[in-house]
Structures are given as C-alpha cells and as structure tokens.
Amino acid sequence: MVTLGGRGAVVADGRTATVVPAFPVTPVDTVAAGDIFNACLAVALAEGRTLAEAVRFASAGAAISVTRAGAQDSAPIRHDIEALAGGGRGWAGRR
C-alpha cells in the first residue's frame, strides 16, 4: 500500500493494483491525518476487511480528520467514518 495524500492510495498484492481515490474534502488541519489513517486501517484489518476495504475505511477517517483543527479533537467517530466510506450519506461534516 502506498498513500498519496489528497490523491488517495494504491493497494497492490503482487497480482493486481487497486487505486483507492481520496474523499473530496476541504482541509483545515492535517496534523493527525496519518495517525487517524493508521488507526482506522488497523481497526478495519482486525475486523477482517480486505486490504482495499480497510484502506477505504482509513481514507474516510483521515479525510474527516483533516476537516477539523487539532490532533485529538480531529478524531472522527465510527458512525461518520462508515457514513463517508459508504458513499457519503449520513456524514455532513459534523463533530
């Protein structure tokens, strides 16, 4: 897996490569984006999601986090991550 910031990520398994596009958001503060991405990736993988699914979940978490100022305060709740990763319905940029 290679993260590409605002351009998304690429997931490769030796046979195929999948581009996971970034979620379009207006960034406010990127201070915790990497930490949030890694935490969400670990959660999704621990739950048994595929790597591509986990990267999408992690990208959603990081996308939400950059719309908020600060580190700890930018951490999104699971409901918002699931809503954005599932197509954006239900996530309205709320805290």
Sine and cosine of phi, psi and omega as CSV:
sin_phi,cos_phi,sin_psi,cos_psi,sin_omega,cos_omega
0.00,0.00,0.67,-0.74,0.08,-1.00
-0.76,-0.65,0.82,-0.57,0.06,-1.00
-1.00,0.02,0.58,-0.81,-0.07,-1.00
-0.83,-0.56,0.44,0.90,0.01,-1.00
0.87,0.49,-0.78,-0.63,-0.03,-1.00
-0.93,0.37,-0.09,1.00,0.04,-1.00
-0.99,-0.12,-0.05,1.00,0.04,-1.00
0.96,-0.27,-0.60,-0.80,-0.02,-1.00
-0.46,-0.89,0.34,-0.94,0.08,-1.00
-0.86,-0.51,0.75,-0.66,0.03,-1.00
-0.90,-0.44,0.81,-0.58,0.01,-1.00
-0.77,-0.64,0.61,-0.79,0.00,-1.00
-0.87,-0.50,0.24,0.97,-0.03,-1.00
0.99,-0.12,-0.37,0.93,0.03,-1.00
-0.92,-0.40,-0.64,0.77,-0.03,-1.00
-0.72,-0.69,0.35,-0.94,0.11,-0.99
-0.79,-0.61,0.71,-0.70,-0.02,-1.00
-0.85,-0.53,0.76,-0.65,0.09,-1.00
-1.00,-0.01,0.80,-0.60,0.09,-1.00
-0.96,-0.28,0.96,-0.28,-0.08,-1.00
-0.92,0.39,0.46,-0.89,0.07,-1.00
-0.96,0.28,0.40,-0.92,0.09,-1.00
-1.00,0.08,0.73,-0.68,-0.02,-1.00
-0.97,0.26,0.94,-0.34,0.06,-1.00
-0.70,-0.71,0.28,-0.96,0.10,-1.00
-0.99,-0.16,0.94,-0.33,-0.07,-1.00
-0.94,0.34,0.61,-0.79,0.07,-1.00
-0.93,-0.36,-0.69,0.73,-0.07,-1.00
-0.39,-0.92,0.82,-0.57,-0.06,-1.00
-0.98,-0.19,0.21,0.98,-0.15,-0.99
-0.83,0.56,-0.57,0.82,-0.08,-1.00
-0.92,-0.39,0.15,0.99,-0.10,-0.99
-0.84,0.54,-0.71,0.70,-0.01,-1.00
-0.91,0.41,-0.66,0.75,0.03,-1.00
-0.90,0.44,-0.69,0.72,0.01,-1.00
-0.90,0.43,-0.69,0.72,0.03,-1.00
-0.83,0.55,-0.77,0.64,-0.04,-1.00
-0.90,0.44,-0.65,0.76,0.01,-1.00
-0.90,0.43,-0.71,0.70,0.00,-1.00
-0.91,0.41,-0.62,0.78,0.04,-1.00
-0.88,0.48,-0.71,0.71,0.00,-1.00
-0.89,0.46,-0.68,0.74,0.01,-1.00
-0.88,0.47,-0.75,0.66,-0.05,-1.00
-0.90,0.44,-0.66,0.75,0.03,-1.00
-0.92,0.40,-0.64,0.77,0.02,-1.00
-0.90,0.44,-0.46,0.89,0.03,-1.00
-0.99,0.12,-0.05,1.00,0.06,-1.00
1.00,-0.05,0.22,0.97,0.04,-1.00
-0.95,0.31,0.41,-0.91,0.10,-1.00
-0.92,0.38,0.26,-0.96,0.00,-1.00
-0.88,0.47,-0.66,0.75,0.02,-1.00
-0.89,0.45,-0.68,0.73,0.04,-1.00
-0.90,0.43,-0.66,0.75,-0.01,-1.00
-0.90,0.43,-0.63,0.78,0.02,-1.00
-0.92,0.39,-0.62,0.78,0.06,-1.00
-0.89,0.46,-0.71,0.71,0.04,-1.00
-0.87,0.49,-0.71,0.70,0.00,-1.00
-0.91,0.42,-0.63,0.78,0.03,-1.00
-0.90,0.43,-0.61,0.79,0.05,-1.00
-0.90,0.43,-0.70,0.71,0.03,-1.00
-0.87,0.49,-0.70,0.71,0.01,-1.00
-0.92,0.39,-0.63,0.78,0.02,-1.00
-0.88,0.48,-0.69,0.73,0.03,-1.00
-0.90,0.43,-0.67,0.74,-0.07,-1.00
-0.88,0.48,-0.57,0.82,-0.03,-1.00
-0.97,0.26,-0.16,0.99,0.05,-1.00
-1.00,0.08,0.03,1.00,-0.06,-1.00
-0.78,-0.62,0.52,-0.85,0.02,-1.00
-0.99,0.14,0.52,-0.85,0.09,-1.00
1.00,-0.05,0.05,-1.00,-0.02,-1.00
-0.99,-0.12,-0.96,0.29,-0.05,-1.00
-0.88,0.47,-0.63,0.78,-0.01,-1.00
-0.92,0.38,-0.29,0.96,-0.03,-1.00
-1.00,0.04,-0.14,0.99,-0.03,-1.00
-0.91,0.41,0.84,-0.54,-0.03,-1.00
-0.99,0.15,0.32,-0.95,0.11,-0.99
-1.00,0.02,0.41,-0.91,-0.09,-1.00
-0.84,0.55,-0.67,0.74,-0.02,-1.00
-0.82,0.57,-0.69,0.72,-0.01,-1.00
-0.93,0.37,-0.61,0.80,0.04,-1.00
-0.90,0.44,-0.74,0.67,0.00,-1.00
-0.88,0.48,-0.65,0.76,-0.02,-1.00
-0.90,0.44,-0.71,0.70,0.00,-1.00
-0.94,0.35,-0.70,0.72,-0.01,-1.00
-0.90,0.44,-0.48,0.88,-0.02,-1.00
-1.00,0.06,0.14,0.99,0.06,-1.00
0.82,-0.57,0.03,1.00,0.09,-1.00
1.00,-0.04,-0.25,0.97,0.00,-1.00
-0.94,0.33,0.76,-0.66,0.03,-1.00
0.99,-0.13,-0.22,0.98,0.05,-1.00
-0.94,-0.35,0.87,-0.50,-0.05,-1.00
-0.86,-0.52,0.48,0.88,0.02,-1.00
0.96,0.29,0.40,0.91,-0.05,-1.00
-1.00,0.08,0.24,-0.97,0.07,-1.00
-1.00,0.03,0.00,0.00,0.00,0.00
